[in-house]
Amino acid sequence: MRGSPLRILVVGAGIAGLSVARALRLAGFRPDVTDKAPSNELDDGGLYLPGNAARALQRLDLDGPVRPFGQVIHRQRFLDAAGLPLCEVDLDALWAEVGECRALSRCDLHRVLLSGAGGAVRHGAEVCSIDLLPTSVGVTFVDGTWSEYDLVIGADGPRSSIRALAALGGPPRPAGQVVYRSIVRDGPAVDEWTALLGQRSGFLVVPIGAGRLHCYADEAGTEVPADPRARLVELFGDYGGPVPEVLDALDQVHVTTTDEVELGRWYRGRVLLVGDAAHATAPTLSQGAAMALEDAVVLAESLHAANSVEAALTAYESRRRPRTRWVRDRTRDRNRTRDVPPALRDPLLRGRGDRIFGEHYRLLLGPL
């Protein structure tokens, strides 16, 4: 269907939605992109992209525009709570045939994707109802306008409204973690991905260029604290390594709980879910953005190769499910590792941690 005048709506202008829009434009389609948020609402957090994300960016012809931003990450260092070494993963060796690992600002990646998608996003446009027609989809927006599309793509995150409107599933399921994120400037000198593992909690520091550090911490639970900075100090105040200096340099801390989305199917009629709207997991493996980028590449290929929208959606889901299921299962595996008491876990990681953690990405080293 390359070059077909399909009327396509992409709902959501985050990483998933803009990646899909970019892939569709490269395949000869001209999708509309909408987002209910205002245009100035951007997440100024950090992001770590494993090698499979770099491969997907290359397929989207965006690896060049991304390259000036952030920092290439060569190793993952795992330490115990005191800051003593547990194990290291050689990322250059692990992802050698796939792509380099990079950490950067979410805003920088968003700007690259927005430019790649053509830059035209209708902000403040919230979908309030969907009508599944025999060969199309009727879409009504909150301002009362109505449009008809041949395909509607829900790329609106784990709390997707499109998922609910299309009766593809309800709210996400809590994954059982409270997560804290912050960008630290003028912090300690950290040149690699560095994680400290404690008792049912962990603290990650990743350089994202220009002297900035992306800090991510989590703990088991579902209750969001009223004062996240104070809670971080309470949880990690006795940690070693770079943590004390990071805590001293903390300014604004964003806190939320993790979500997991597991669905029986990803499309109904001509409404399809992609990215976290279809298969969100806890961010333990840093695969959220990578899976969204891969989704975009495969969806465009499926639409290009198929002779109907229905055939394309079937082919797309068949290709993507095994990889997203692997990420979900390996994420749960690693989260269970965190729940093991350090007295049992740490000797195991010192002996075999590099192989254990490297194995979590094995399927993702293969072709999309």
N, C-alpha and C positions, 0 to 999 in steps of 0.2 A: 504493500500500500504506500510505498515511498512516493512523496509528492501528492498524495491524495488530499483533496480538500476537506479532510476530516475537521469537524468543529470540536476542539478539545479544550476542556477547562481544567486547569490545575489549581486546586484549592490549597493554599498554604505557600508562603514565600520564604520558608526556611531553607535549610540545606537540602532536604528531600525535594521540595517543590521546585526550587531553582535548578537543581541538578536534572530533574526530569524535563523541565522546560528547555534547558540547554541541549540535552540529548535529542529531544523531539525536533528542535530547530535544525540540528545537524542532519537529522533524517528527512528533512524536507517538510516538516509540519510547522504550523504557526499557532501554538496554543495561546489561550488567554490565561493569565495568572492573576489570582486574587488572594487577598489576605485580609482578615478582619482587623488586624492590628494597624495602628497608624504607621506611617513610613519612617518615623524617627525612633521607633521602638526596637532597638538592637541589643543583643546580649554581648556585653563586653567581657566575656570570659575567655578562657583558654581552651585549646583543643589539641589532642594528640591523634595523629593520623598514622596508623600502621601501613605497612607496605602495600596491602591490597587497596587501600584508599588512593595511594599514589598511582597505581595501575589504572584505576577507574578514572582518575583525573586526566591521565594521559589519553585514555580512550575518548574522553570528552574534549580533548585538545585544550586543556586548561592547566597542564603541568607547568608550562612556561610562565603564565601569569602568576601562579602560586609561588614559584621558586624564590622570588625576592623576599618573601615574608617568612618570619619565624626562624626556626633552627632545625637542622637535620639531627636526628637522635640516633646514636650508634649502639647504645647499650641500655638495657634495663638492669638497674641495680636494686636488689632486694636486701634490706637490712632488718635486724630485729629491733625491738623498741628502744634498746640502748644505743642503736646505731652501729652495731657490729655486723659484719657481712654474713649474709645467708647464701646468696647465689647471684649469678649474673647471666643474662641472656644476650648473646651476641646478635644484635638485630641485623647487622650487615650480612652475616652468614645466613641467618634464618630467612630473610626476605630477599636473598641475593638475586633470584630469578624473577622477582615480582616488582619491587620498587623500594625506594628509600622511605624511611619513617621520618615524619616531620611534626613538630609542635609549633603552633601559631595561634594568633588571636582569632576568635570566632568572627569578629568584625572584618578582619582582613579576608578570611575565606568567603564570608558573605558578600563582600564587595566584588570579589572575583567572579563568584557565581552569578550575581546580579547582572554584571556586565555581560557574562557569557550567555545569559538567558535573554538578552536583548534589552534589559533595563526597564521594560514596561510592566509594572505591577499595579493593579487596581487595589489600593489600600482602603481600609475601612469598609470593605465589601464582604459582609457576612452572609453566608447561605442560611436561609431559614427553613427551606423545604425542598424536597427532591421528589420528582414524579418519574417513576420508571416506566417509560413508554416502550412499545414493541421494539423499535430500532433506534431509540434515542433517549435522552434524559432531559426533562424539564427542570430548570433550576430557578427558584425564586429567592431574591435577596431581601435583606431586611428593609431596604429603601423602597421596596415594592416592585422593582424591575424584575423582568422574567426573560430568560433566554433558553434556547434549546441547543443541546450539544449531542454529538455522536459518542462522546466519551468524557466522563468526569473522573478525575484522579484526585483522591483524597490524600493530601500530603500534609495534613494538619496536626501531626504529632500524636503522642500516646492518648491524649484526651480528645481525640478526633470527634468533631461534630458530624462529619460526613459518615463516619462509621455508624453512628447512632441513627442518622437520617435514612441511611440505606439499609438499616436492619441487619448489619453485618456483625454486630457485637455491642456490648455495653461498655461501662467504664473499665479502665485498666485495673489490674490486680496489683496491690502493693507488693513490692519485691522484698520488703523487710529491712530496708536500709534508710538511714538519714544521711544525706550527703551535704557537704559544705564546700563551697568554691570561692576562690578569691584570686585576684591578680596582685602580686606583690612587687613593688618597685623598691630599689635600694635595699634588697634583702641579701642573704648570703650568696657566695659564688657557688652555683650548682651548674655543672656542665652536661649532665646526663639525667635521664629519667630515673628518679630515685624514690623508692617506696619503703616505708618502715611499717612492719607488720606487728601489731600488738594483740591483745586479747579481744577478739570480736570487733576490732577496729583497725584502721590503717590510715596512714598519712602519706600523700604523694606530692612530690615537687618536680616540676618539669620546666626547663628553660624554654621560653618562646621568643627569644630575641630581644634586642634593644634593652638588655639588662632586666627584663621582666621575668617573673616566675609564675607559672600557673600552679596553684595549690588546690589540691582536692583531698578531702578527708571524708571518711565515713565511719559509721557505727551501726551496729545492729539495733533495730527498733523502728517505730513508726510515728513517734511523737516529735514534732518540730519544736525546739527550744525557743523561748521568748528572746533570749540574748545569745545568738549563735557564736559571737566572738568569745564570750565568757565560757560557753560550753566547750569550745575548742581548747581553751587554756586549761579547763578542768580535765578534759580527756587526755590531752597530749602534753601537758606541762612538764612531765617527767621524762619525755622522750629525749633521745640523744640525736646525733647527726645534725642536720641543718634545721631541725624543727624549732629549737629555742629561738634562733634568730628570725625565722619565718614568723613565729607567733608575735615577736616584738614588732615586726614590720607590718603586720596585718592592719588593713584599714576597713574596707567594706567587705562583709562576708555574706554570701548568698546561701540560703539553706532551703532544702526541699527533701521530699521523700522520693524513692525510686519506684518506677512503675514497670509492670510487665504486661505485654499484650500477646495473647495466644488465641488465634481464631481458627475455626473450622474451615473457613474459606476467606479469600481476600477480595472477591468481586461478586457482585450481584447485578444481573442485567449488564448495563454498560457503566457501572460505577466500580472503580478499582481503588484499593488502598495500597499505599507504598510507604516505605520508611517506617518510622515509629508508629504510625497509625495502624500498620498491619502486624508488626513483629517487634515491638519495643522490648528491651531487656535492661537490666541494671547495667551501668556503664563500666563494669569491672574489666572487660576486655578491650575497652575503647573502640568498639565496633559500630556504634550508632551511626556516625557520619559515613563510615566506610560502607556499611550495608545500604545506606540511602544512595550513595554514589553508584554502587553496583546495581541497585534496583533501576536507576535511571538508564544505565547502559543497556541492560538486558531488556527493559521495556521497549526502548526505541528499536532494538534489534528485532524483537518479537513483532512489533507493528510493521516494520519494514518487510519482514519475511512472510507474514501471513496474508491470506486472501480475504480475511474478514476480521472485524474487531473481536468477535467471540473466539475465533481460533487464536488470535494473538494473546488474549488474556489467559486462555488455557495454557498456552505454551509458556508464557511468562511465569505463571504460578508454579508450573511443573519444574522449571529451571531454578527458581529462587528458593523454594521451600527447603531443599536439603541443606543449603548453606545457612539460612537463617535459623533452622532447627539446630544445626551444629553450634552456632554462636550461642543460642539460648541454653543448650545443654552444657556447653563448656563454661559458660558464665555461672551456671548453678554449681558446677564442679568446683570452680575456683572460690566461689563464695563459701562453699562447705569447707574448703581448706582453711579459710580464715576462722572458722568456728572451732577448729581443732586446738586444744590447749597448746600454748607455745612450747611447753616442755616436751611434747610429742612431735609437734609440727616442725620446729626449728632444726633438729638433727636431720629429719628427712629432707628438708630443703637444702641443707648444707651438703648433703650427699647427692641428691638427684634433682634439685630444684630447677636447674637449667633445662633438663629434659622434660620435667613435668610441665613447666610453663610454656616451653616451646611447642609441646604436643598440642596445646590448646588451639594452635593456629594451623595445624597440619592440613586440614581440608581446604583452608583459605589460600594455601599456596598454589593450588591447582587452578585451572582455567575457570572463568565464570560460567 
